[in-house]
Amino acid sequence: MTRSKYALLAAILGLLPMLLPMSVDGSLAILPALGDQFDAGSSAVQLTLSAVVAGIAAGQLVYGPLSDKFGRKPVIVGGLLAYLAAAVACSAATSIEMLTGFRFLQGFFACSGIIVARAVIRDLFNDEAGARLFALMMGIHGIMPAIAPGLSSWIDREWGWQTVFVAMAGFALIVAVTVVAGLPETLQNRNPGSIRMRTMLLNYRQILGNRAFRANTACACFLYGSLFAYFAGAPTVFLRYLELGPLEFGVALAIPMISYVVIQVVVARFVYRLGLDRMIWIGSGIAILAGTGMVLFVVSGLANVYTLTGPVTLVLVAHAFINPAIATGAISPFAHAAGTASSVLGFIQFLAAAAMTAIVGMLDDGTPLPMAAGICASSFGVLAVYLFFIRPSRGRLQS
């Protein structure tokens, strides 16, 4: 593959995961406006965010098997167009219950991009090369969570919360056109029986029975738990506890994501030199430092925008190291069913994310402690899985 084609592939694949942070991060700033619009309490408004995460989890199991049967490109384009329709429906919602239902659908269709993108990478590259492209893809994708909160806050202030969802629909249309024009079909041998129930159950059994998949997926669950503890707690911490304005809130969320983008690109350049194990080891150490530091700041009464944003930035830096390694480690044993393996991985890790979102919401006491505790506990979980399951078994995890 020429350098120009590689760069184009990375750019297109980087656009696909943007639907997730656009749907999650891009809605954080408008949560207060939704409460005012529908005269809903904070728990009902928070449920719209949980619905997106639940939709993302449910959608994970669909797109991988579909892409193994029909090809990567048709499934990506279909998911993007369905996402467009769901976003438009959200803008037209007339009750908080209706919006919650449409938000579930939005999440369900949003995950089509990242699921199939991971399968595309597995179609084309081996472990280290795949991890490098995955890191580049996630670095490009990181632009969206960096700008989404501030941009949605500005759109809400100028034109209303409905226009935020219209903007999401417009972005999906742009990405769909880009995929049609620039992404080649990468699946060489389609699996006609991949969506048959018997075949799917056999594939699931094989995937779940693989030690490499189980170990890396457990690590991914804790990793995404730390990330979604942050997402779930951010509105309470920054808007209510610290009383930041909408623009300040956008900046506070943008700083960690900008750091994530930079580090993700740097990590991509050093994948071969570091290796997958060392990437997880470095990331785990950073996550432990961040989670422990955040809890100490909170319990000592030193919580402010700097002492909270700093550890969150380190959490996302850790994510940049760990995520490419565990995604590659989980999916690489399944050349014949990369899409299905990607789906199962995504389903499980977003179930964990939904659980963490619910836990932080239930423990919400108006302080940063639930968010900090969730991040800290999840960070120790990442390290524990690596030390006790991935690292000792690396030589025999492929079966």
KETOR-288864 format. One record per residue (C-alpha): x, y, z; residue in three letters. Coordinates in pm, whole numbers, padded with zeros to 5 digits, always signed. Layout:
% KETOR-288864
XYZALA;...
//
This chain:
% KETOR-288864
+00000+00000+00000MET;+00140+00340-00099THR;+00184+00611+00162ARG;-00094+00823+00011SER;-00339+00531+00012LYS;-00244+00448+00369TYR;-00301+00807+00478ALA;-00640+00814+00301LEU;-00741+00486+00466LEU;-00640+00616+00810ALA;-00833+00938+00753ALA;-01152+00762+00645ILE;-01134+00506+00924LEU;-01071+00791+01168GLY;-01403+00950+01071LEU;-01607+00639+01149LEU;-01555+00620+01528PRO;-01639+00991+01555MET;-02009+00903+01566LEU;-01964+00770+01920LEU;-01814+01079+02088PRO;-02037+01301+01878MET;-02339+01119+02024SER;-02206+01105+02382VAL;-01970+01402+02432ASP;-02171+01618+02196GLY;-02481+01581+02412SER;-02327+01654+02753LEU;-02353+02032+02724ALA;-02721+02023+02623ILE;-02841+01807+02914LEU;-02953+02112+03117PRO;-03141+02245+02814ALA;-03320+01911+02775LEU;-03432+01927+03138GLY;-03571+02277+03085ASP;-03737+02189+02754GLN;-03921+01883+02884PHE;-03950+01987+03249ASP;-03765+01671+03344ALA;-03555+01590+03650GLY;-03184+01515+03636SER;-03239+01138+03654SER;-03470+01141+03351ALA;-03227+01358+03157VAL;-02935+01134+03258GLN;-03134+00840+03123LEU;-03109+00986+02771THR;-02731+00952+02800LEU;-02758+00600+02940SER;-02988+00513+02649ALA;-02719+00609+02400VAL;-02463+00388+02575VAL;-02713+00099+02593ALA;-02786+00141+02222GLY;-02416+00132+02145ILE;-02381-00190+02344ALA;-02679-00355+02171ALA;-02564-00252+01826GLY;-02222-00410+01873GLN;-02352-00763+01811LEU;-02519-00675+01480VAL;-02269-00509+01252TYR;-01980-00753+01273GLY;-02174-01058+01148PRO;-02350-00842+00887LEU;-02016-00716+00757SER;-01878-01071+00743ASP;-02170-01164+00515LYS;-02236-00854+00304PHE;-01897-00684+00311GLY;-01756-00396+00512ARG;-01856-00103+00292LYS;-02233-00167+00254PRO;-02275-00214+00629VAL;-02085+00105+00711ILE;-02292+00312+00467VAL;-02619+00158+00585GLY;-02535+00229+00947GLY;-02446+00590+00869LEU;-02774+00655+00688LEU;-02975+00495+00968ALA;-02786+00710+01219TYR;-02878+01016+01016LEU;-03247+00928+01041ALA;-03224+00865+01417ALA;-03050+01199+01479ALA;-03321+01384+01285VAL;-03584+01200+01490ALA;-03411+01314+01812CYS;-03439+01676+01698SER;-03814+01632+01652ALA;-03883+01461+01988ALA;-04175+01607+02182THR;-04118+01436+02519SER;-03824+01316+02726ILE;-03949+00957+02686GLU;-03959+00989+02308MET;-03612+01143+02306LEU;-03479+00859+02521THR;-03609+00603+02271GLY;-03460+00785+01974PHE;-03131+00826+02160ARG;-03116+00449+02204PHE;-03155+00412+01827LEU;-02893+00678+01770GLN;-02646+00482+01981GLY;-02746+00157+01811PHE;-02656+00294+01468PHE;-02358+00502+01584ALA;-02145+00197+01663CYS;-02154+00062+01306SER;-01848+00268+01213GLY;-01607+00160+01486ILE;-01709-00205+01471ILE;-01658-00242+01098VAL;-01347-00020+01100ALA;-01177-00263+01337ARG;-01267-00547+01102ALA;-01123-00352+00806VAL;-00794-00319+00991ILE;-00790-00692+01065ARG;-00859-00762+00697ASP;-00549-00571+00591LEU;-00281-00588+00861PHE;-00116-00813+01119ASN;-00081-00746+01493ASP;+00172-00461+01518GLU;+00075-00302+01188ALA;-00290-00328+01285GLY;-00223-00169+01624ALA;-00037+00116+01453ARG;-00326+00189+01215LEU;-00576+00152+01499PHE;-00379+00409+01701ALA;-00378+00649+01404LEU;-00751+00595+01354MET;-00827+00666+01718MET;-00599+00969+01713GLY;-00797+01117+01425ILE;-01122+01020+01594HIS;-01005+01204+01907GLY;-01061+01535+01732ILE;-01436+01490+01774MET;-01453+01453+02154PRO;-01214+01748+02179ALA;-01444+01983+01990ILE;-01790+01828+02040ALA;-01878+01968+02386PRO;-01780+02326+02303GLY;-01929+02311+01955LEU;-02260+02167+02074SER;-02274+02426+02352SER;-02229+02705+02097TRP;-02489+02556+01860ILE;-02734+02517+02150ASP;-02683+02876+02258ARG;-02725+03015+01905GLU;-02998+02793+01757TRP;-03129+02557+02026GLY;-03066+02196+02128TRP;-03260+02058+01830GLN;-02997+02196+01593THR;-02729+01994+01773VAL;-02897+01674+01651PHE;-02940+01819+01302VAL;-02565+01885+01298ALA;-02504+01522+01398MET;-02718+01411+01104ALA;-02527+01638+00867GLY;-02194+01496+00980PHE;-02319+01141+00924ALA;-02414+01233+00568LEU;-02068+01377+00500ILE;-01900+01062+00632VAL;-02130+00838+00426ALA;-02037+01024+00107VAL;-01668+00999+00198THR;-01692+00624+00253VAL;-01875+00567-00075VAL;-01614+00769-00264ALA;-01293+00666-00093GLY;-01309+00337+00099LEU;-01247+00014-00095PRO;-01409-00313+00004GLU;-01152-00504+00213THR;-01331-00834+00277LEU;-01198-01084+00026GLN;-01393-01392+00131ASN;-01747-01331+00250ARG;-01911-01568+00492ASN;-02267-01635+00366PRO;-02367-01809+00686GLY;-02234-01551+00931SER;-02582-01425+01025ILE;-02739-01769+01060ARG;-02826-01829+01422MET;-02637-02159+01440ARG;-02328-02007+01280THR;-02342-01701+01502MET;-02373-01912+01816LEU;-02080-02128+01708LEU;-01872-01818+01633ASN;-01964-01665+01967TYR;-01871-01986+02144ARG;-01536-02003+01968GLN;-01462-01636+02034ILE;-01564-01645+02400LEU;-01367-01967+02447GLY;-01044-01804+02329ASN;-00813-01703+02614ARG;-00666-01411+02423ALA;-01011-01271+02364PHE;-01126-01317+02723ARG;-00818-01161+02877ALA;-00804-00860+02647ASN;-01180-00805+02668THR;-01170-00803+03048ALA;-00900-00539+03026CYS;-01115-00341+02780ALA;-01410-00351+03021CYS;-01213-00180+03296PHE;-01058+00061+03047LEU;-01396+00173+02917TYR;-01528+00178+03274GLY;-01278+00451+03359SER;-01366+00646+03045LEU;-01742+00636+03103PHE;-01707+00714+03472ALA;-01564+01041+03343TYR;-01841+01094+03087PHE;-02115+01015+03339ALA;-01970+01239+03608GLY;-01857+01532+03393ALA;-02190+01724+03382PRO;-02231+01705+03759THR;-01870+01786+03836VAL;-01808+02067+03591PHE;-02153+02224+03552LEU;-02295+02184+03904ARG;-02006+02135+04145TYR;-01756+02373+03981LEU;-02033+02589+03825GLU;-01855+02631+03493LEU;-02035+02806+03209GLY;-02110+02622+02884PRO;-01799+02755+02707LEU;-01575+02679+03006GLU;-01729+02332+03022PHE;-01640+02275+02657GLY;-01283+02386+02715VAL;-01249+02165+03024ALA;-01355+01862+02820LEU;-01148+01961+02517ALA;-00812+01979+02694ILE;-00793+01607+02786PRO;-00912+01506+02438MET;-00653+01722+02263ILE;-00387+01551+02472SER;-00537+01217+02371TYR;-00512+01301+02002VAL;-00147+01404+02032VAL;-00044+01101+02237ILE;-00237+00862+02012GLN;-00043+00982+01709VAL;+00284+00953+01902VAL;+00195+00601+02019VAL;+00126+00499+01658ALA;+00485+00585+01568ARG;+00630+00366+01842PHE;+00407+00056+01830VAL;+00678-00164+01677TYR;+00940-00042+01925ARG;+00720-00074+02233LEU;+00523-00389+02154GLY;+00172-00465+02273LEU;+00268-00574+02625ASP;+00473-00267+02701ARG;+00194-00041+02570MET;-00049-00194+02821ILE;+00209-00178+03100TRP;+00286+00191+03043ILE;-00080+00281+03008GLY;-00175+00092+03324SER;+00085+00276+03528GLY;-00038+00612+03401ILE;-00401+00519+03474ALA;-00319+00413+03831ILE;-00136+00739+03892LEU;-00427+00941+03754ALA;-00704+00755+03937GLY;-00526+00757+04273THR;-00432+01122+04238GLY;-00789+01224+04155MET;-00932+01047+04461VAL;-00670+01206+04686LEU;-00748+01553+04552PHE;-01120+01502+04608VAL;-01106+01358+04962VAL;-00854+01622+05072SER;-01084+01903+04956GLY;-00850+02017+04681LEU;-01086+01943+04391ALA;-01091+02220+04131ASN;-01089+02246+03755VAL;-00711+02191+03742TYR;-00683+01901+03987THR;-00969+01722+03809LEU;-00883+01798+03448THR;-00519+01699+03500GLY;-00590+01340+03612PRO;-00859+01302+03345VAL;-00599+01402+03087THR;-00369+01128+03216LEU;-00656+00876+03201VAL;-00703+00951+02832LEU;-00327+00932+02773VAL;-00338+00586+02930ALA;-00632+00500+02705HIS;-00419+00595+02402ALA;-00157+00338+02502PHE;-00385+00056+02609ILE;-00679+00057+02368ASN;-00492-00027+02042PRO;-00306-00309+02214ALA;-00606-00481+02369ILE;-00828-00433+02062ALA;-00562-00594+01843THR;-00496-00869+02096GLY;-00864-00958+02120ALA;-00942-00967+01748ILE;-00618-01095+01589SER;-00689-01470+01643PRO;-01005-01451+01426PHE;-00911-01392+01064ALA;-01225-01577+00949HIS;-01463-01385+01175ALA;-01296-01053+01251ALA;-01624-00864+01225GLY;-01801-01094+01469THR;-01508-01082+01713ALA;-01510-00703+01694SER;-01883-00704+01765SER;-01853-00926+02072VAL;-01564-00718+02205LEU;-01761-00397+02158GLY;-02078-00542+02310PHE;-01904-00655+02627ILE;-01699-00340+02680GLN;-01999-00114+02628PHE;-02206-00323+02868LEU;-01933-00245+03118ALA;-01949+00121+03015ALA;-02328+00128+03058ALA;-02293-00034+03401ALA;-02037+00225+03508MET;-02258+00507+03376THR;-02547+00374+03584ALA;-02332+00328+03895ILE;-02191+00681+03881VAL;-02543+00814+03823GLY;-02685+00624+04122MET;-02401+00739+04347LEU;-02427+01100+04231ASP;-02410+01318+04542ASP;-02323+01645+04371GLY;-01949+01600+04431THR;-01663+01463+04215PRO;-01618+01158+04441LEU;-01832+00906+04242PRO;-01650+00997+03920MET;-01308+00984+04085ALA;-01380+00653+04259ALA;-01506+00496+03936GLY;-01195+00604+03747ILE;-00962+00486+04023CYS;-01126+00144+04067ALA;-01134+00083+03692SER;-00766+00179+03657SER;-00663-00078+03917PHE;-00883-00329+03731GLY;-00690-00271+03408VAL;-00359-00334+03583LEU;-00487-00644+03764ALA;-00614-00807+03443VAL;-00286-00736+03268TYR;-00069-00868+03552LEU;-00269-01181+03632PHE;-00408-01285+03292PHE;-00249-01118+02991ILE;+00117-01094+03085ARG;+00171-01441+03237PRO;-00011-01610+02950SER;+00112-01409+02653ARG;+00293-01704+02501GLY;-00015-01929+02507ARG;-00300-01680+02464LEU;-00352-01754+02100GLN;-00560-02063+02168SER;
//
